[in-house]
């Protein structure tokens, strides 16, 4: 199965600019793992995904993992989570 995911923009409020690379790396790594373990059950395109607000923990890696979980849920939930 081939999964192609393009994230054009993520707006992170309350994250220090110096933490952005760690958040990005953690998001990418964890989302790759989640999509490999549990890919979407049907092919679909989501123009915009609006995940719920995720409180930013002090650890940028933990925050990236939390973001990955919300994005994955939006891609794999029955309603699609997109708009």
Phi and psi restraints in degrees (range 20) as a CNS / XPLOR table:
assign (resid 1 and name C) (resid 2 and name N)
       (resid 2 and name CA) (resid 2 and name C) 1.0 -108.1 20.0 2
assign (resid 2 and name N) (resid 2 and name CA)
       (resid 2 and name C) (resid 3 and name N) 1.0 129.8 20.0 2
assign (resid 2 and name C) (resid 3 and name N)
       (resid 3 and name CA) (resid 3 and name C) 1.0 -119.0 20.0 2
assign (resid 3 and name N) (resid 3 and name CA)
       (resid 3 and name C) (resid 4 and name N) 1.0 124.5 20.0 2
assign (resid 3 and name C) (resid 4 and name N)
       (resid 4 and name CA) (resid 4 and name C) 1.0 -118.7 20.0 2
assign (resid 4 and name N) (resid 4 and name CA)
       (resid 4 and name C) (resid 5 and name N) 1.0 121.1 20.0 2
assign (resid 4 and name C) (resid 5 and name N)
       (resid 5 and name CA) (resid 5 and name C) 1.0 -129.4 20.0 2
assign (resid 5 and name N) (resid 5 and name CA)
       (resid 5 and name C) (resid 6 and name N) 1.0 123.9 20.0 2
assign (resid 5 and name C) (resid 6 and name N)
       (resid 6 and name CA) (resid 6 and name C) 1.0 -117.0 20.0 2
assign (resid 6 and name N) (resid 6 and name CA)
       (resid 6 and name C) (resid 7 and name N) 1.0 122.6 20.0 2
assign (resid 6 and name C) (resid 7 and name N)
       (resid 7 and name CA) (resid 7 and name C) 1.0 -108.6 20.0 2
assign (resid 7 and name N) (resid 7 and name CA)
       (resid 7 and name C) (resid 8 and name N) 1.0 110.6 20.0 2
assign (resid 7 and name C) (resid 8 and name N)
       (resid 8 and name CA) (resid 8 and name C) 1.0 -78.0 20.0 2
assign (resid 8 and name N) (resid 8 and name CA)
       (resid 8 and name C) (resid 9 and name N) 1.0 -35.6 20.0 2
assign (resid 8 and name C) (resid 9 and name N)
       (resid 9 and name CA) (resid 9 and name C) 1.0 -160.9 20.0 2
assign (resid 9 and name N) (resid 9 and name CA)
       (resid 9 and name C) (resid 10 and name N) 1.0 137.1 20.0 2
assign (resid 9 and name C) (resid 10 and name N)
       (resid 10 and name CA) (resid 10 and name C) 1.0 -128.3 20.0 2
assign (resid 10 and name N) (resid 10 and name CA)
       (resid 10 and name C) (resid 11 and name N) 1.0 127.7 20.0 2
assign (resid 10 and name C) (resid 11 and name N)
       (resid 11 and name CA) (resid 11 and name C) 1.0 -99.6 20.0 2
assign (resid 11 and name N) (resid 11 and name CA)
       (resid 11 and name C) (resid 12 and name N) 1.0 119.9 20.0 2
assign (resid 11 and name C) (resid 12 and name N)
       (resid 12 and name CA) (resid 12 and name C) 1.0 -116.6 20.0 2
assign (resid 12 and name N) (resid 12 and name CA)
       (resid 12 and name C) (resid 13 and name N) 1.0 110.4 20.0 2
assign (resid 12 and name C) (resid 13 and name N)
       (resid 13 and name CA) (resid 13 and name C) 1.0 -95.6 20.0 2
assign (resid 13 and name N) (resid 13 and name CA)
       (resid 13 and name C) (resid 14 and name N) 1.0 137.1 20.0 2
assign (resid 13 and name C) (resid 14 and name N)
       (resid 14 and name CA) (resid 14 and name C) 1.0 86.7 20.0 2
assign (resid 14 and name N) (resid 14 and name CA)
       (resid 14 and name C) (resid 15 and name N) 1.0 6.7 20.0 2
assign (resid 14 and name C) (resid 15 and name N)
       (resid 15 and name CA) (resid 15 and name C) 1.0 -104.5 20.0 2
assign (resid 15 and name N) (resid 15 and name CA)
       (resid 15 and name C) (resid 16 and name N) 1.0 128.9 20.0 2
assign (resid 15 and name C) (resid 16 and name N)
       (resid 16 and name CA) (resid 16 and name C) 1.0 -63.7 20.0 2
assign (resid 16 and name N) (resid 16 and name CA)
       (resid 16 and name C) (resid 17 and name N) 1.0 137.3 20.0 2
assign (resid 16 and name C) (resid 17 and name N)
       (resid 17 and name CA) (resid 17 and name C) 1.0 -53.1 20.0 2
assign (resid 17 and name N) (resid 17 and name CA)
       (resid 17 and name C) (resid 18 and name N) 1.0 -32.9 20.0 2
assign (resid 17 and name C) (resid 18 and name N)
       (resid 18 and name CA) (resid 18 and name C) 1.0 -68.6 20.0 2
assign (resid 18 and name N) (resid 18 and name CA)
       (resid 18 and name C) (resid 19 and name N) 1.0 -21.9 20.0 2
assign (resid 18 and name C) (resid 19 and name N)
       (resid 19 and name CA) (resid 19 and name C) 1.0 -87.9 20.0 2
assign (resid 19 and name N) (resid 19 and name CA)
       (resid 19 and name C) (resid 20 and name N) 1.0 -12.0 20.0 2
assign (resid 19 and name C) (resid 20 and name N)
       (resid 20 and name CA) (resid 20 and name C) 1.0 -57.0 20.0 2
assign (resid 20 and name N) (resid 20 and name CA)
       (resid 20 and name C) (resid 21 and name N) 1.0 -44.5 20.0 2
assign (resid 20 and name C) (resid 21 and name N)
       (resid 21 and name CA) (resid 21 and name C) 1.0 -60.9 20.0 2
assign (resid 21 and name N) (resid 21 and name CA)
       (resid 21 and name C) (resid 22 and name N) 1.0 -38.0 20.0 2
assign (resid 21 and name C) (resid 22 and name N)
       (resid 22 and name CA) (resid 22 and name C) 1.0 -69.2 20.0 2
assign (resid 22 and name N) (resid 22 and name CA)
       (resid 22 and name C) (resid 23 and name N) 1.0 -39.1 20.0 2
assign (resid 22 and name C) (resid 23 and name N)
       (resid 23 and name CA) (resid 23 and name C) 1.0 -63.5 20.0 2
assign (resid 23 and name N) (resid 23 and name CA)
       (resid 23 and name C) (resid 24 and name N) 1.0 -46.5 20.0 2
assign (resid 23 and name C) (resid 24 and name N)
       (resid 24 and name CA) (resid 24 and name C) 1.0 -59.7 20.0 2
assign (resid 24 and name N) (resid 24 and name CA)
       (resid 24 and name C) (resid 25 and name N) 1.0 -45.9 20.0 2
assign (resid 24 and name C) (resid 25 and name N)
       (resid 25 and name CA) (resid 25 and name C) 1.0 -64.1 20.0 2
assign (resid 25 and name N) (resid 25 and name CA)
       (resid 25 and name C) (resid 26 and name N) 1.0 -42.5 20.0 2
assign (resid 25 and name C) (resid 26 and name N)
       (resid 26 and name CA) (resid 26 and name C) 1.0 -67.6 20.0 2
assign (resid 26 and name N) (resid 26 and name CA)
       (resid 26 and name C) (resid 27 and name N) 1.0 -40.9 20.0 2
assign (resid 26 and name C) (resid 27 and name N)
       (resid 27 and name CA) (resid 27 and name C) 1.0 -60.9 20.0 2
assign (resid 27 and name N) (resid 27 and name CA)
       (resid 27 and name C) (resid 28 and name N) 1.0 -48.6 20.0 2
assign (resid 27 and name C) (resid 28 and name N)
       (resid 28 and name CA) (resid 28 and name C) 1.0 -61.8 20.0 2
assign (resid 28 and name N) (resid 28 and name CA)
       (resid 28 and name C) (resid 29 and name N) 1.0 -48.0 20.0 2
assign (resid 28 and name C) (resid 29 and name N)
       (resid 29 and name CA) (resid 29 and name C) 1.0 -63.7 20.0 2
assign (resid 29 and name N) (resid 29 and name CA)
       (resid 29 and name C) (resid 30 and name N) 1.0 -48.8 20.0 2
assign (resid 29 and name C) (resid 30 and name N)
       (resid 30 and name CA) (resid 30 and name C) 1.0 -69.4 20.0 2
assign (resid 30 and name N) (resid 30 and name CA)
       (resid 30 and name C) (resid 31 and name N) 1.0 -39.6 20.0 2
assign (resid 30 and name C) (resid 31 and name N)
       (resid 31 and name CA) (resid 31 and name C) 1.0 -65.5 20.0 2
assign (resid 31 and name N) (resid 31 and name CA)
       (resid 31 and name C) (resid 32 and name N) 1.0 -37.7 20.0 2
assign (resid 31 and name C) (resid 32 and name N)
       (resid 32 and name CA) (resid 32 and name C) 1.0 -60.4 20.0 2
assign (resid 32 and name N) (resid 32 and name CA)
       (resid 32 and name C) (resid 33 and name N) 1.0 -46.2 20.0 2
assign (resid 32 and name C) (resid 33 and name N)
       (resid 33 and name CA) (resid 33 and name C) 1.0 -60.6 20.0 2
assign (resid 33 and name N) (resid 33 and name CA)
       (resid 33 and name C) (resid 34 and name N) 1.0 -47.4 20.0 2
assign (resid 33 and name C) (resid 34 and name N)
       (resid 34 and name CA) (resid 34 and name C) 1.0 -63.6 20.0 2
assign (resid 34 and name N) (resid 34 and name CA)
       (resid 34 and name C) (resid 35 and name N) 1.0 -42.0 20.0 2
assign (resid 34 and name C) (resid 35 and name N)
       (resid 35 and name CA) (resid 35 and name C) 1.0 -70.8 20.0 2
assign (resid 35 and name N) (resid 35 and name CA)
       (resid 35 and name C) (resid 36 and name N) 1.0 -29.1 20.0 2
assign (resid 35 and name C) (resid 36 and name N)
       (resid 36 and name CA) (resid 36 and name C) 1.0 -70.9 20.0 2
assign (resid 36 and name N) (resid 36 and name CA)
       (resid 36 and name C) (resid 37 and name N) 1.0 -41.6 20.0 2
assign (resid 36 and name C) (resid 37 and name N)
       (resid 37 and name CA) (resid 37 and name C) 1.0 -74.9 20.0 2
assign (resid 37 and name N) (resid 37 and name CA)
       (resid 37 and name C) (resid 38 and name N) 1.0 -38.1 20.0 2
assign (resid 37 and name C) (resid 38 and name N)
       (resid 38 and name CA) (resid 38 and name C) 1.0 -142.6 20.0 2
assign (resid 38 and name N) (resid 38 and name CA)
       (resid 38 and name C) (resid 39 and name N) 1.0 80.2 20.0 2
assign (resid 38 and name C) (resid 39 and name N)
       (resid 39 and name CA) (resid 39 and name C) 1.0 -71.2 20.0 2
assign (resid 39 and name N) (resid 39 and name CA)
       (resid 39 and name C) (resid 40 and name N) 1.0 162.4 20.0 2
assign (resid 39 and name C) (resid 40 and name N)
       (resid 40 and name CA) (resid 40 and name C) 1.0 -56.4 20.0 2
assign (resid 40 and name N) (resid 40 and name CA)
       (resid 40 and name C) (resid 41 and name N) 1.0 143.3 20.0 2
assign (resid 40 and name C) (resid 41 and name N)
       (resid 41 and name CA) (resid 41 and name C) 1.0 -79.3 20.0 2
assign (resid 41 and name N) (resid 41 and name CA)
       (resid 41 and name C) (resid 42 and name N) 1.0 -21.3 20.0 2
assign (resid 41 and name C) (resid 42 and name N)
       (resid 42 and name CA) (resid 42 and name C) 1.0 -133.9 20.0 2
assign (resid 42 and name N) (resid 42 and name CA)
       (resid 42 and name C) (resid 43 and name N) 1.0 144.6 20.0 2
assign (resid 42 and name C) (resid 43 and name N)
       (resid 43 and name CA) (resid 43 and name C) 1.0 -66.6 20.0 2
assign (resid 43 and name N) (resid 43 and name CA)
       (resid 43 and name C) (resid 44 and name N) 1.0 137.8 20.0 2
assign (resid 43 and name C) (resid 44 and name N)
       (resid 44 and name CA) (resid 44 and name C) 1.0 -161.5 20.0 2
assign (resid 44 and name N) (resid 44 and name CA)
       (resid 44 and name C) (resid 45 and name N) 1.0 161.7 20.0 2
assign (resid 44 and name C) (resid 45 and name N)
       (resid 45 and name CA) (resid 45 and name C) 1.0 -111.6 20.0 2
assign (resid 45 and name N) (resid 45 and name CA)
       (resid 45 and name C) (resid 46 and name N) 1.0 135.1 20.0 2
assign (resid 45 and name C) (resid 46 and name N)
       (resid 46 and name CA) (resid 46 and name C) 1.0 -120.6 20.0 2
assign (resid 46 and name N) (resid 46 and name CA)
       (resid 46 and name C) (resid 47 and name N) 1.0 114.3 20.0 2
assign (resid 46 and name C) (resid 47 and name N)
       (resid 47 and name CA) (resid 47 and name C) 1.0 -69.9 20.0 2
assign (resid 47 and name N) (resid 47 and name CA)
       (resid 47 and name C) (resid 48 and name N) 1.0 -45.2 20.0 2
assign (resid 47 and name C) (resid 48 and name N)
       (resid 48 and name CA) (resid 48 and name C) 1.0 -141.1 20.0 2
assign (resid 48 and name N) (resid 48 and name CA)
       (resid 48 and name C) (resid 49 and name N) 1.0 131.3 20.0 2
assign (resid 48 and name C) (resid 49 and name N)
       (resid 49 and name CA) (resid 49 and name C) 1.0 -115.1 20.0 2
assign (resid 49 and name N) (resid 49 and name CA)
       (resid 49 and name C) (resid 50 and name N) 1.0 125.6 20.0 2
assign (resid 49 and name C) (resid 50 and name N)
       (resid 50 and name CA) (resid 50 and name C) 1.0 -115.5 20.0 2
assign (resid 50 and name N) (resid 50 and name CA)
       (resid 50 and name C) (resid 51 and name N) 1.0 87.9 20.0 2
assign (resid 50 and name C) (resid 51 and name N)
       (resid 51 and name CA) (resid 51 and name C) 1.0 -72.0 20.0 2
assign (resid 51 and name N) (resid 51 and name CA)
       (resid 51 and name C) (resid 52 and name N) 1.0 161.4 20.0 2
assign (resid 51 and name C) (resid 52 and name N)
       (resid 52 and name CA) (resid 52 and name C) 1.0 -64.7 20.0 2
assign (resid 52 and name N) (resid 52 and name CA)
       (resid 52 and name C) (resid 53 and name N) 1.0 161.1 20.0 2
assign (resid 52 and name C) (resid 53 and name N)
       (resid 53 and name CA) (resid 53 and name C) 1.0 -63.4 20.0 2
assign (resid 53 and name N) (resid 53 and name CA)
       (resid 53 and name C) (resid 54 and name N) 1.0 131.4 20.0 2
assign (resid 53 and name C) (resid 54 and name N)
       (resid 54 and name CA) (resid 54 and name C) 1.0 -113.6 20.0 2
assign (resid 54 and name N) (resid 54 and name CA)
       (resid 54 and name C) (resid 55 and name N) 1.0 118.8 20.0 2
assign (resid 54 and name C) (resid 55 and name N)
       (resid 55 and name CA) (resid 55 and name C) 1.0 -63.2 20.0 2
assign (resid 55 and name N) (resid 55 and name CA)
       (resid 55 and name C) (resid 56 and name N) 1.0 136.9 20.0 2
assign (resid 55 and name C) (resid 56 and name N)
       (resid 56 and name CA) (resid 56 and name C) 1.0 -81.3 20.0 2
assign (resid 56 and name N) (resid 56 and name CA)
       (resid 56 and name C) (resid 57 and name N) 1.0 110.7 20.0 2
assign (resid 56 and name C) (resid 57 and name N)
       (resid 57 and name CA) (resid 57 and name C) 1.0 -73.7 20.0 2
assign (resid 57 and name N) (resid 57 and name CA)
       (resid 57 and name C) (resid 58 and name N) 1.0 167.7 20.0 2
assign (resid 57 and name C) (resid 58 and name N)
       (resid 58 and name CA) (resid 58 and name C) 1.0 -63.3 20.0 2
assign (resid 58 and name N) (resid 58 and name CA)
       (resid 58 and name C) (resid 59 and name N) 1.0 -27.4 20.0 2
assign (resid 58 and name C) (resid 59 and name N)
       (resid 59 and name CA) (resid 59 and name C) 1.0 -90.6 20.0 2
assign (resid 59 and name N) (resid 59 and name CA)
       (resid 59 and name C) (resid 60 and name N) 1.0 115.0 20.0 2
assign (resid 59 and name C) (resid 60 and name N)
       (resid 60 and name CA) (resid 60 and name C) 1.0 -61.9 20.0 2
assign (resid 60 and name N) (resid 60 and name CA)
       (resid 60 and name C) (resid 61 and name N) 1.0 -30.2 20.0 2
assign (resid 60 and name C) (resid 61 and name N)
       (resid 61 and name CA) (resid 61 and name C) 1.0 -67.6 20.0 2
assign (resid 61 and name N) (resid 61 and name CA)
       (resid 61 and name C) (resid 62 and name N) 1.0 -43.8 20.0 2
assign (resid 61 and name C) (resid 62 and name N)
       (resid 62 and name CA) (resid 62 and name C) 1.0 -63.0 20.0 2
assign (resid 62 and name N) (resid 62 and name CA)
       (resid 62 and name C) (resid 63 and name N) 1.0 -37.5 20.0 2
assign (resid 62 and name C) (resid 63 and name N)
       (resid 63 and name CA) (resid 63 and name C) 1.0 -65.5 20.0 2
assign (resid 63 and name N) (resid 63 and name CA)
       (resid 63 and name C) (resid 64 and name N) 1.0 -42.9 20.0 2
assign (resid 63 and name C) (resid 64 and name N)
       (resid 64 and name CA) (resid 64 and name C) 1.0 -61.1 20.0 2
assign (resid 64 and name N) (resid 64 and name CA)
       (resid 64 and name C) (resid 65 and name N) 1.0 -39.4 20.0 2
assign (resid 64 and name C) (resid 65 and name N)
       (resid 65 and name CA) (resid 65 and name C) 1.0 -66.5 20.0 2
assign (resid 65 and name N) (resid 65 and name CA)
       (resid 65 and name C) (resid 66 and name N) 1.0 -39.8 20.0 2
assign (resid 65 and name C) (resid 66 and name N)
       (resid 66 and name CA) (resid 66 and name C) 1.0 -65.1 20.0 2
assign (resid 66 and name N) (resid 66 and name CA)
       (resid 66 and name C) (resid 67 and name N) 1.0 -40.5 20.0 2
assign (resid 66 and name C) (resid 67 and name N)
       (resid 67 and name CA) (resid 67 and name C) 1.0 -62.3 20.0 2
assign (resid 67 and name N) (resid 67 and name CA)
       (resid 67 and name C) (resid 68 and name N) 1.0 -42.7 20.0 2
assign (resid 67 and name C) (resid 68 and name N)
       (resid 68 and name CA) (resid 68 and name C) 1.0 -60.1 20.0 2
assign (resid 68 and name N) (resid 68 and name CA)
       (resid 68 and name C) (resid 69 and name N) 1.0 -41.3 20.0 2
assign (resid 68 and name C) (resid 69 and name N)
       (resid 69 and name CA) (resid 69 and name C) 1.0 -64.0 20.0 2
assign (resid 69 and name N) (resid 69 and name CA)
       (resid 69 and name C) (resid 70 and name N) 1.0 -39.8 20.0 2
assign (resid 69 and name C) (resid 70 and name N)
       (resid 70 and name CA) (resid 70 and name C) 1.0 -71.1 20.0 2
assign (resid 70 and name N) (resid 70 and name CA)
       (resid 70 and name C) (resid 71 and name N) 1.0 -38.7 20.0 2
assign (resid 70 and name C) (resid 71 and name N)
       (resid 71 and name CA) (resid 71 and name C) 1.0 -64.9 20.0 2
assign (resid 71 and name N) (resid 71 and name CA)
       (resid 71 and name C) (resid 72 and name N) 1.0 -45.1 20.0 2
assign (resid 71 and name C) (resid 72 and name N)
       (resid 72 and name CA) (resid 72 and name C) 1.0 -59.3 20.0 2
assign (resid 72 and name N) (resid 72 and name CA)
       (resid 72 and name C) (resid 73 and name N) 1.0 -44.5 20.0 2
assign (resid 72 and name C) (resid 73 and name N)
       (resid 73 and name CA) (resid 73 and name C) 1.0 -61.0 20.0 2
assign (resid 73 and name N) (resid 73 and name CA)
       (resid 73 and name C) (resid 74 and name N) 1.0 -39.6 20.0 2
assign (resid 73 and name C) (resid 74 and name N)
       (resid 74 and name CA) (resid 74 and name C) 1.0 -66.5 20.0 2
assign (resid 74 and name N) (resid 74 and name CA)
       (resid 74 and name C) (resid 75 and name N) 1.0 -32.2 20.0 2
assign (resid 74 and name C) (resid 75 and name N)
       (resid 75 and name CA) (resid 75 and name C) 1.0 -81.3 20.0 2
assign (resid 75 and name N) (resid 75 and name CA)
       (resid 75 and name C) (resid 76 and name N) 1.0 -25.1 20.0 2
assign (resid 75 and name C) (resid 76 and name N)
       (resid 76 and name CA) (resid 76 and name C) 1.0 -110.1 20.0 2
assign (resid 76 and name N) (resid 76 and name CA)
       (resid 76 and name C) (resid 77 and name N) 1.0 -8.0 20.0 2
assign (resid 76 and name C) (resid 77 and name N)
       (resid 77 and name CA) (resid 77 and name C) 1.0 -72.6 20.0 2
assign (resid 77 and name N) (resid 77 and name CA)
       (resid 77 and name C) (resid 78 and name N) 1.0 153.4 20.0 2
assign (resid 77 and name C) (resid 78 and name N)
       (resid 78 and name CA) (resid 78 and name C) 1.0 -58.3 20.0 2
assign (resid 78 and name N) (resid 78 and name CA)
       (resid 78 and name C) (resid 79 and name N) 1.0 -30.5 20.0 2
assign (resid 78 and name C) (resid 79 and name N)
       (resid 79 and name CA) (resid 79 and name C) 1.0 -86.5 20.0 2
assign (resid 79 and name N) (resid 79 and name CA)
       (resid 79 and name C) (resid 80 and name N) 1.0 -6.5 20.0 2
assign (resid 79 and name C) (resid 80 and name N)
       (resid 80 and name CA) (resid 80 and name C) 1.0 88.2 20.0 2
assign (resid 80 and name N) (resid 80 and name CA)
       (resid 80 and name C) (resid 81 and name N) 1.0 -28.2 20.0 2
assign (resid 80 and name C) (resid 81 and name N)
       (resid 81 and name CA) (resid 81 and name C) 1.0 69.0 20.0 2
assign (resid 81 and name N) (resid 81 and name CA)
       (resid 81 and name C) (resid 82 and name N) 1.0 -4.4 20.0 2
assign (resid 81 and name C) (resid 82 and name N)
       (resid 82 and name CA) (resid 82 and name C) 1.0 -100.9 20.0 2
assign (resid 82 and name N) (resid 82 and name CA)
       (resid 82 and name C) (resid 83 and name N) 1.0 175.8 20.0 2
